[in-house]
Amino acid sequence: MSSVHDKSLFYTLLRSYSDSCFPLAYHKVEYAGLERIPTDGAVIFAPNHTNALMDALSVSKVSKPPIVYVARADIFRKPLIAKFLNLLKIMPIVRIRDGVSNLKRNAEIMECAVEALRAGLHFCIMAEGTQRAKHSLLPLVKGIFRIALQANEAIGNSKPVYIVPMGIEYGDYFRYRSTVLLNIGEPINVTEFVRIHADLEMPEQINQLREKLTEAMRQQILYIPDNENYNAILELTYLLYKRQLQLVDNKAEGKLKARLSAAQQIVATCSQSKKNGVPIAEVLKLANEFFSERKRLEISKEAIENYPFSKWSLFGKGVLLLVTLPYFLFSAVATLPVTALYTYLCSVINDREFNNSIRFGITALVMPLWWLVVVILSAAFLPISWAVAVVVLMLPAHIFLHDYLRWWRVWISEIKLLKYKTLTDKIEQLNHLYFS
């Protein structure tokens, strides 16, 4: 596993390429709290885990030093794959489900992690231990704290060891070209924590660090308790955030960060028994009814976020969609080999949480090759002016394809929303109950 913290031209080039491709997978990317990343010690990133490879790519953008990641051990079984993953600075981590007898291998992995931190690399472990596409948080695994404490024992005298809580918020977990916000919290100084709590045994230190990190991570995400009210509360964050945004002091924040702050306030209010004399249970009941009806009618959440809107705005959007339809058709045909490939792979894998990772990987690897084929074929069979036009039009085609599909979906949903007055009445009623 020595290659994990060896310098590698392959790693440098691949990381530079993936970092440059990553923003193309989203129509808006935002980072908040970059100034909180420590520069005077060993850094362990602790993000939530909701979107497979895209989570790691989100974190990669915030760090100048290379980042060492961990992944589940079963994907390292084939030597060739294991070597390739090590070149990418990804190490295996053994879980209980992999067999208790295999857990002893984690001692070597932790030593390797400590060496990486000693060498000045950053370390990242998805603290929940597994992924789940939900605005909530699973119990944190102990591995991240064991690594932090072992690193502190080895290098804490020369430099402090930090755990940096992170929250990754996606506009949509499953659709390509959505939005992503990476929110960075105040670092936990593990070295200082151990000095203050030197009287505690390691299990108790781990428990207290887990409590601190859990609370810190919850503050960085849209944390909604995973109970029977989850869908209703999440629906309220879509329905009410525009008006709530006006009540939140967000002048110094980016658009996605300000939106998160407004949504967090709505969630906090939902934990109360009443709001302005109105029982929260009554608001949640109505929100849950709205959610069920919206899902039945297949109306996108973006449409209810945009409400209120006029028929004239719908007309204008329709005209724009009509005008850009020829380029959409060109884009669909021009990128068909790539989109067909990742659509097939997504259908085979049958796990929606990997969809965007598959789309990103295939687009990053295959699209440049396909573009080169188009360049060669155009140059060979078309007049030079036509060949140049085709090549230039190909450049944004894949991005435009997904953006157009998103505009179309939202436009159709907005038409449906205006058609069903019972839904718009519920929106008005919920706003009145919540903000009265």
N, C-alpha and C positions, 0 to 999 in steps of 0.2 A: 504493500500500500504506500510505498515511498513516493510514488509518482503524484500522490495527492497534493503534496506541498513542494514538489519540484517545479522549477520554471519550465514552461513548455510553449513553444511558438504555436503549436496546434491550438492549445487552450486560449492563448492570447487572441489569435485570429478569429476563432469560433465565438469567443465571448464578445469581441468587438462587433462581429456580424450580427449575432443574436440581439445584442443591445440596440443596434441600429434598426433592426426589423421589428422589435417589440412594439414601439409606438404605432406602427402601421396596423396592428391588430385591434386598435381601439380608436374611436373618433375623439376621445379626450383622455389624457393621462395626467394625473396630478400627484405631486408629492408634498407632504406637509411635515414639518419638523426635522428637516435634514440637519439643521444646526445642532440637534440634540445627540447626534452620533458622536461618541467620544473619540478623541484623537490621541489620548494619552495612555491608552491601555489596550488590553485584549478584549475584543468585541464578539459577543455571541448574539446573533439576531434571533428573535423569537416571534415569527409571524403566525397568524391564524392560517388554517389550511382548508380552502374551499374549492380550489380550481386547478388541481393537478400541477402540471409543469408551469402554468402561467403564474403561479404564486412565486416560484423560484425566480422566474424571469423578472417579475416585479421587483424583487429584492435586489437582484443583480445590478439594477440601474443605480442604486444608491451608494454603492461601494467602489472606491478606487482600487483598494487591494483585492486580490482574488478572494473568492468566497468558497469555503469548503462546505458541501451539503452532505446530508445523510439521506438514504433511501432504504426501503425495506429490503432485507437480506435476500429474499427469494429470487429477486431479479438478477442477482450476481452469480447464480449457479453455473452459468456457462462461462468458461474462462475468457473467451474473446469479448463477450459483453462486459464482464467484470473489468477487463483491462481498459476497454473504451470508457466505461463510467469513471474509472480512476483517473484517466486522462482529463475528464471533465471536472475533476475534483469532487467526485461524489463517492462517499463511503457507505458501506452497508451497516445497518443497525438491526440487531436481532431482537425480535419481539417474543413475548411468551407464547404466542400462537405458533411460532416457528419451532417450538420445543424447548422445554426447560433445560435440557442437556446442552443446547446450543448457546445459551445465554452467556456462558463463560467467554465466548468469542468477543463479547462487548468490551472486555478489559483491554484487549489489543486495540480495538477501535477508539476507545477513550484515550489511550496513550497517544495514538496518532492524532486525535483532535487536539490534545494538549500541545503536541509538537507543532501543529499548524498554527495555533495561537501564539506560541513562543516565537515562531518565524515571522510573525506580523501579518498573517493572513486572518481574514474574518471567518467566522463559523456561523452556519445557519442550520437550525433544526426546527421543523414544524412541531411546535410544542404540544399540539393535540394528539400527535402520533398517527392520525389518520385523517382523511379528508371528508368533508361533508358540506354540500352546497346549501348552507343555511346561515341566516344572520343570528348566530348563536355561538356558543363555545363549548366544546367537549372538555371533560376533565383533562388537565395537563399531565403528560407522562413525566416520570421521574428522571429520565435520561438526561434531559437538558440541565438539570440541577446537579446531577452527579458529575457531569462534564465540567460545569462551572466551578464546583467545589474542588475537583481534582486539579483543574487548571490553576485555581487560586493557591492550592498547596504547593504546586510546582513553580509558579512564576509570580505569585502574589507579592513577594518581597521586592521584585524588580519593577513591576507595573501592575496597576489594578486590573481586575477582571470585571467586565460589565455584561449584564444581560439587557438587551435593548428590546422592549416590547413594541410590536408592530401590529397594525391592523390593515388588512387589505380588503377594500370594499369595491365590489363590482356592480355596475349598473344592471347587468344581467349575467348570470353564471353560465348560460348555455349559448347565447347568441354572439356571433362574431361582430366586431366593430362596435362594442358597447363602450362603457367608460370604466376606468379603474382609478381608485384613490389609494395611495399607500400613506398611512398615517403613522408617524413615529412618536412614541411616547418618551417620557423621562427615563433614562437608563437606571437600572438597579445596580448599585456598586456592590458586587458580591464580596470583594475584599474588605470593604468597610463593614458590611453586614456580619462577616465572620469575626472581625475584630470585636464588634460590639456584643456578639452572641457566642463568644468563645466557650462559654460554660455549657452550651447545648450540645447534645450528641448529634451526629450527622443526620439521622432520620428526622429529628425535630427541626434542624436547620432546613432540610429539604421541604418539610411541611410548611414552614413559615415563608420560605422563598416561593413556594407554589402559590400560597395565598396572595402574596404581593404581586406576583406576575399575572395571576388570573385577574385580579382587579385592574391592573394596569392595562392588560390586553382588552378587557371589556370596555374600557374608556376609549380605546382607539377604533372600535368598530360600532356598527349599529347592533348592539347586543339586545336581543329579544329573548326572554326566557322561553325555553322550548316546552310549552304547555298548550292547553286547549285554546288559549287566546292568541297563539302565535300568528295565525293568518289574519285575524281581525286587526291586531296591532300593526302588522306590516302594511296592511291595506290602508290604515289611517295615515301612515307615513307618506304614502303616495297621494292620498286625497287632500291632506292638510298642510303639506310642507310649504307650499307657496305662501300661505298666510302666516304660518309659523315663522318663516324666514324673515318676514318683516319685523318680528318681535325679537329676533336674535341679533346681538351686536357682532356682525361678521365683516366689518369693513376691511380688516387686515387679512381675511382669509380668501382662499381661492374658491371658485364656484362649487366644486365638489365637496370641499371641506365645510363650507358654509351650509350646504345642503345636509351634510351629515350631522352638523350641530343642531339644525332645526329638527331633524328626524329623531335625534337622541332626546331632545326635549319632549317630543310627543310621546316617546316610549316611557320617559320618566313620569309624565302626567298619567299615563295609563296604569301605573302602579298605585295610584291613589284611589280612594274610594269614591270621591266626587270631584267635579270640576265646575266651579261657579254654581254650585248647588245641584248640578245634574249628576246622577249616578253614572260612574264610568262603565258599570255593567250594561247600562242601557245603550251607551255609545258603542261598546264592543259588540253587542247583539246586532245592532243595525249595520255595523261595519262588516260583520260576518255574513249577513244576508246579502249585502252589496257584493262582497267577494265571490260568493257562490254564484250569483247571477252574472257577474262579469265573466267568470270562467266559463259558464255555460254558453254565453254568447260569443266567446272567444274575442273579447275586447282587450287590447294590450294595455298594460299599466301606463305606458307613455301617454296614451290618449287621456286617461283620467288625470294625469299630472298636468297636461296642457289645458284642461278645462278651467275656466270658461273660454270658449273661442266662438267666433261668429261664422255664419254660413259663407260670408265673403272670404274669410281666411281659408276655409275649406275649398272654395272655388279657386282661389289663387294657387293653393297647393296642387289642386288637380291639374291646372294649366301647366304648372312647372313639371309635374310628372309626365304629362303628355309631350311637352317640348323635349324633354330629355330621354324619352322612350327609345328613339333610334340608337342613342349611345349605350343605353342599357342593353339593348338587343345585341349590339356589337360586343359589349363587354361579356355578355353571357356566352356567346359563341367563341370569342377570342380566348377565354380562360377555361373553357369546358374541360379539357383534359385534366387540369389541376383540380377544379371543383368536383369533377366526377370521381377522381381518385380519393379525395378526402371524404366525400359523401359516402362512398362505398366503405371505407375503413371505419367511419363512425357507425355505420349500420352493423358492421361485423362485430365491433367491440361491444356495442350495446350498453355502454355506460356513459350517460350524457355528461358526466363530470369531466370526461377526457376529451369531449368534442373540440373545444377551443384549442387544447394542446395539439391535437391531431391536425386541425386546420392550420395552426401556426407552423408546425413542423413541416408539413407537406408544402405549404406556401413558400416558406423560407428556402427549402431544399430544391423543390421542383420548378417553381415559377421562374427563377433566373434561367434555368436550362430550357424551359419552354419558350421564354422570350427570345433566347438565342436562336432556337429553331425557327421562330417566326421571322427574325431578322434575316436569316439565311434564305428562307423560302421567298420572302418578299423581294429580296435583292435579286434572286434568280429568276422570278417569274413576273414581276411587276415593273412598270416604268418607275424611274427613280423618285419622282414626286409622289406617286402613290405608295411606294415602299416606305418613304420617310413618314408619310402621314400615318400608315398602319403602325409603324414602330412607335411613333410618338403617342398615338391613341392607346396603344397597349400598356403604356407605363402606369397610368392610374386606373386601368380597367378593373382590376380585382377589388380595389378599394371602393370604386364607384358601384360595382355590382352589389356589394353588401349594403352600402349606404342607401342605394335606391330601394332595395328590398325592405329596409327598415322604414324609409319614408312612406312606401306603399302600404305596409302593414299598419302604420300609425294612422295614415289617412283613412283607410277603410274602417279602422276602429273608431275614429272620431265621427265618421258618418253614422256608424251603428249607435254610438253614444247619444247623438242628437236624435236619432230615430226612436230610441226607447226612453220616453220621458220619465218613466218610473225610476230609472237609474239617475238621471240628472236631478230629479226631485230628492232622491236619497242623498246625493252629494250636497245639495243645498241644506238639507235637514241636518246632516252630520256637521257641516260647517257651523250651522246655527247652534247646535247643541254644544259643540266643543268651544266655540269662541264667544258664546253669549255672555 
